[in-house]
């Protein structure tokens, strides 16, 4: 079972991705034509439920972008379903402790490495050589580190076997330090980012982060290697606004 996202990381490179917040397969298909390394269906704060996510994964089937999902919560039922539907990685929100990290890994891995139930409804048809062992190797497990509590416990969290990357939610991380929710902040926020990169590098785990086009280069310079630069909703609004104001836009298909 091949996962190009993990291959990018194994080569020491940076993966650049997009976020799918609009619950629509056609929008996902359009985003899939752009060339992102990965596209994440957001089932936590985006509009997609499971039925939407299934159609969005189908919309990405012809894309070179790796399909992943952010699930609503650290709950094995929905984690198993998005993996069965074809996701090659799962971003799990609000992982703040060793026990929560272990639960996230277990939900993504078949026994004996975890507790995932067999039933790869769509995944087995999509991914050549699909088996419990190949899925355990191929699926990317990505807990979110987005609180001061998680940053403090990061060494212990990353000692749990099977974590491939972590993903920083900058708004929640900011709030946890008493700062306004934002993509960037000073003081303890920046210190937390430095700590996350340092601890990840020491344990050969990929540090990832949600960001903006304006901040992407700075995050690369800081050492992040999974960088989400925009979402479908933001790109749609930005592009439409630019065209309305007389800026340049894409060619019409008609």
N, C-alpha and C positions, 0 to 999 in steps of 0.2 A: 504494500500500500504506500503510494507516494504522496508526500506532503511538501510541495515546493517552498512553503513558508519556512519549514524547519531546515530545508536545504540552504536557504538564504542565510539563516542564522548560523548553521554549521560552517559556512564559508567565511564567517566573520563579517558579513555585510549587514546593511540597514534595510529593513522592510518598511515601505511607505504604504499606508492604507487609507481607506475611506470608510465612512460610517453610513449605514442605511437606516435612516429613521422613519422614512415614509413607507407605509405598509403597502407596497405595490410591486408586483413582479416586473412590470415594464420599466419602472424607475430603476430597479435593481439591474435589469438587463442593460439599460443605458449606462449606468455607472460601471458595469462590467466591461464595457467597450473602451474605457478610458486608459486602462493599463496599470491600475493599482496592483501592488503585490498581494494585498488581501482586501476583502470587503467584509465588514462586520454587520450582521443583522442585529439591530438593537431591540431586544425584547424587554428591557428594563425600563428605559425612559423614552424609547421610540414608540411608534404606534402599532408595531407588529405583535400579534399573538402567534400561536403555533401554526394555525392554518395559513396566515400571511407568510410566515417564515418559510414554510414548505414551498409555496409558490415562488418566493424570492430566491431560494436555492435553485429551483428549476430555471428561473430567469438567468442565473449565473452559470448554468451548465456549460455554455459555449465560451465562457470567459476564461482568461488565463489567471484571473484574480482568485486567490484561495478563499473559499467561503468559510467564515467563522460566525459565531453568534455570541452576543452577550445575553445570558439568561437572566430572568427576573430576579433570581435569588439562588443561593447555594442549596439546591434541592435536587435530589437524584432523579426524580421523575422527569423533569423538563430537560435536565442535562442529557439523559439518555435519549430522549425523543429527538432533540436537535442533532445529536450524533447519528442516530438511526436515519434521520432525514438527509444526511450528507455533509453536515458541517465537519470540517477538519480541525477545528479548534474551538474551545469554549472559554470565554472570559467570564469569570465568576465574581460578582460584586461583593464588596464588604467582607473580605476575608481578613479577620483581625487576630486570629489565634492559630496555634498549632493544630488544634482539633478541627477547626474550620478548614484549614488547608488540607488536612488529611482527608476530610469528607469530600472536598472538591476533587482531589485526585482519585479517590475510590470510585466516585460516580462516573469518571471518565475511563476507567480501566476495567477490563474483564479480569475475572479471577485467574491466577492467584494474586495478581497485582492490585486488584480492586474488587468492586462489587457490582459492576455494570451488568445488566441482564442482556442476554443474547436475543436479538431480533432486529438485525440491521436492514429494515424494510427497504430502504432506498440505497443506503451506503454500500451494501454488498454488490449492487449492480453497477455502481459508479466507479468503485475503486478496485482496480485489478489486484488479484491475489489477496482479497479480503479474508482475514481470519482473526481470531482473538489476539494472537501474538502480533500480527501486522498492524491491527488497529491500536493496540497498546503502544506500539512504537511510533505510529504515524500521527495520532491525535495529539494536538498541542493543548496542554493544560495551563491556563493563564489566570491565576487569581489576581484580583484587584487589590492593590495596596493604596488605600485612600483615607487612612486615618492616622493620627499620631500614635494610637495604640498599635496599629499594624507596623508602623515604622520602627517602633521600639522593639517589637518582637520579631523583626525581620530575619535575623540569623536563625532563630528556632523554626520559623515558618519555612524557610528555604532549606532547612535540613530534612524536610519531608521528601522522600524520593518521588520522582515523577513530575515535578514542576518544571515546565519548559521556559516559561517567561512570567513576568509580573507586569501588571498594567496599572499605571497611575491615573486616578481620576483627580485632576488638579482642583476642581471646584470643591469636592468633598474634603480633600486633603487640606485645602485652605481653611474651610470652615472649622475643621477639627483643631486648627491652631488659632482660632479666634479671628481669622482674617476674612475679608469678603470673598464670596465665591467668584473665582476668576481663573483664566488659563495660566496666569502668572502672578506671582507675589514676591515680596522680599522676605528677609529675616528667616524665621524658622521654616518657611516653605522651601526656600532655596537650600537650606541646610538639609532638609529631609530628602530633596532630590539627589543631592550629592551622596548622602548615606545610602539611598536605594541603589544608585549605580555602583558604588563601591562594594556593597554587600553582594549584589548580583554578580558582579565580575569575579569576586572571590569564589563564588560557588558555581560558576559557569551557567548562570541563569540569565536570560535576555531581559534587560530592562525596557519596558514599553511605556508610552504615555500618550494621552489625548492632548492635541495641541492645535495650533492654527498655522496657516501658511507663513505668517510673519514670524512665528516662533520656531518653525521647524528646524532651521539651521542652528539656532542656539541649542535646541535639544540634541541635535546630532553632536554638536561640539561638547555637550555635557556627557555624552556617552550613551544616550538612548539608542536602541537598535530596532525598536518597533514603534513607529511614529504615525499616528492618524492625523492627517492634515486637513480634512474637511468632511462634511456630510452631504448627502443628497439634498437635504432641505436648505442648507446654507448655500451650496453651489447653485441651486435653483433660484433662490432669492437674489444672490449676488449677480448672477448672469442676467436675470430679468431686469434688475435695477440698472445694470450697465447698459443694456440695450435701450431701455426707456430713456436714459439720459444721453443717448447718442454715442455710446462707446461701441467698441468692436464686439462682434459676437460670432457664433458659429454659422456655417452655411446652412441654408434650408435644404431639407431632403426632398422637397416637392417642387 
